[in-house]
Amino acid sequence: MIFLIKGGDVMLILVNILVYVYSVLMLISSISAYMQEVIPFILLLMNGLFAIILLFAFKSSYCFYIGMIGIFVCAMINGIVMNGTINVVHISIRIVFTVLMLYGFYQLCSHSKLK
């Protein structure tokens, strides 16, 4: 039961779920864009690689940082390929989300057994 779990454990579970959902959604969206012939195969591979690296975030904190930054860069490249330009609002939201996730994960690692 969730109410029997310590506060730090709840945070770890929530961050774990958020990371997994984020990486799976990025993978699904890149597969969908490739199937619609909007992005090239190499971009699908890049998106997939960084999403899979992100799935290993709780084995190594390096996987989290590499995965998040890689997905962010892929999102910018996706925007350029799909729209011919970077959507400033979309990238701004991505920057805020990425920075919050990186900071939150760093705080979680510094107060837990994750390294």
Secondary structure, DSSP 8 states (H G I E B T S, - for coil): -GGGS-HHHHHHHHHHHHHHHHHHHHHHHHHHHHHTTSS-HHHHHHHHHHHHHHHTTTT-HHHHHHHHHHHHHHHHHHHHHHHSS--HHHHHHHHHHHHHHHHHHHHHHHTSS--
